[in-house]
Amino acid sequence: MSSSSSSYSSPSSSSEAKWRFDVFINFRGEDVRYGFVTDLHRCLIHGKINAYIDSEDLRRGDEISELMKAIDESRIAVLFFSENYASSRWCLDELVKVMECRRLKEQRVLPVFYKVKPGDIRGLRGSYGDALTGYEKKSGQDSERVKKWREALIEAADLSGWHYDPGQSQNETEFIEMIVKEISTIVKRVPLSVAKYPVGVRCRVEEVMSLLSMGSDDVRMIGIWGPGGVGKTTISKAVYNSIFDQFDGCSFLANVRETSSRPDGLIHLQNKLLSQILWKETLSVLGVDRGANLIRDILCSRKILLVLDDVDHRDQLNALAGEREWFGKGSRIIITTRDKRVLTFYRIHQVYGVKPLDQGEAFDLLSSYAFPGNQPKDISRDLIYNILGYANGLPLAIVVLGPFVKDRSREEWESTLEKLAESPNKDINSVLKISFDALEDNERDIFLDIACFFKGRERKYVTRVLDSCGLSTLIGIQILIERSLVTIVHDHTVQMHDLIQQMGQDVIKRECLNDPGKRSRLWCYDDVYEVLSAATVRASHETIDNLIFFNLHAITKLQLVINDYFLFLGREPLMLRA
């Protein structure tokens, strides 16, 4: 199976399979074994954190490979840099292995600077410089092993960690508790549930990861944009699971649009953001502006991962992630939205536009839900592709319809398709209609006219006709594009997803379910014929005046019907728009 259609499994979704130990502790025994490290190890074990403590009596013969294997299988490595750390070749070899695992396996590395300054390690001054100089004299300046030690020390000393300085009256017990708490927040993070059958997610996650550029230390904001039901939340969850181990704190805020619309909704979201990152159950945010300042002041020095899911207004970003300067070096902020304008307003130019599933991915996803065993013999490929044609690559539609048609007969599949042709599935429709409900009147009218009459027509023609009806079409179509309701394809024609079009047409039908003549738009031949052929005593000039646009296959027949009716009323024949 190709990567584009294969299921995605987050590396963090099964931490037990990936990591045998939660923590590996690397230290120079003569400096800190008795007291500090022993107390830390005891506290970690008491907190049910599986910590591997390096024991120097293992450093013999073949057992060295076991030590390196323990590093390889640890989720977190804690490095205790002490005064005589660099005098131990074993410590330096372990350090090189740890930094290798950080690069290749995304292992989290937390340095503790115990009575030493990070700058002295980075600059290889004092005991660290003396030790490296001694090694070089013994083995030569070009020794590959010494070169790796030097590079690993400089790289590790540049990581954020803890600095213990007894000269500043630090309490050792409190210092240990602080380390344990931080490790606990990392270990206790659990991956988010992505999808039952995450078909096609892997390749999309990889494309988002390329935008995140995880190797850089800048604060990066990216957007994931697309229509409702296309999989933005699923992708953002999978990305979150892939990388959350690499940050000091993480927060995934789901349903931002819905939550922020409630009384004090933004304050609730601010509280939740800080609670998730700081691992505190309750925080007191007294107002949106104060909450924004609190987020900035607390998180400006922390490397955090923040996902804001389903954002639809800049006020939400102002309250939760106003500026890149709010967050520490290396932070990543991911925003999912249906409205591209929200991203443009915040100068977020790294945007991943989510594409619908291709035919192979859609088939695999439908099969996963509808045929978890084998495909029944009486369900033909034609029936399957008719369902896929209705879904048109929208994962939401397949996830809803797949379980519905599971274990149903061929006749029930056919009946389902007939029902869907008449009216949309309410679960799918309710998700898609959120974008329509957020439109203003000008954009609603343009959207409904496109859904009923102009899908597939040339953009200039649509603009000319709708402008003549008093609509601001140029900006209106642009807003519909930004909100993932309309697309302009390469030949400059106006298009929209079939299910979005059906949603729009359903809005018109529900204006009056039983009397098409009372609807604002008519587009299908049967409805128009019914209105024009009804008892003339019920007809009115208003009914005719409301028949503005027609986009029909049987346009010649309709022309005759309408013109005959106009002659009956003594009015001039109607000229249909070309």
Secondary structure as UniProt FT lines:
FT   TURN            3..5
FT   TURN            11..14
FT   HELIX           15..18
FT   STRAND          21..26
FT   HELIX           29..32
FT   HELIX           33..37
FT   HELIX           38..46
FT   TURN            47..48
FT   STRAND          51..53
FT   HELIX           56..58
FT   TURN            61..62
FT   HELIX           63..72
FT   STRAND          74..81
FT   TURN            83..84
FT   HELIX           85..87
FT   HELIX           89..105
FT   STRAND          108..114
FT   HELIX           118..122
FT   TURN            123..124
FT   HELIX           126..139
FT   TURN            141..142
FT   HELIX           144..157
FT   STRAND          162..164
FT   HELIX           166..168
FT   HELIX           172..187
FT   HELIX           201..212
FT   TURN            214..215
FT   STRAND          220..225
FT   TURN            228..229
FT   HELIX           232..243
FT   HELIX           244..246
FT   STRAND          249..253
FT   HELIX           256..260
FT   TURN            263..264
FT   HELIX           265..278
FT   HELIX           288..299
FT   TURN            300..301
FT   STRAND          304..308
FT   HELIX           314..320
FT   HELIX           324..326
FT   TURN            329..330
FT   STRAND          332..337
FT   HELIX           340..345
FT   TURN            346..347
FT   STRAND          351..353
FT   HELIX           359..370
FT   TURN            377..378
FT   HELIX           381..391
FT   TURN            392..393
FT   HELIX           395..405
FT   TURN            406..407
FT   HELIX           410..422
FT   HELIX           426..437
FT   HELIX           441..449
FT   HELIX           450..454
FT   TURN            455..456
FT   HELIX           459..467
FT   TURN            468..470
FT   HELIX           473..482
FT   TURN            483..484
FT   STRAND          487..488
FT   TURN            490..491
FT   STRAND          493..495
FT   HELIX           498..509
FT   TURN            510..511
FT   HELIX           516..518
FT   HELIX           525..533
FT   HELIX           536..538
FT   HELIX           541..545
FT   TURN            553..554
FT   HELIX           555..568
FT   TURN            569..570
//
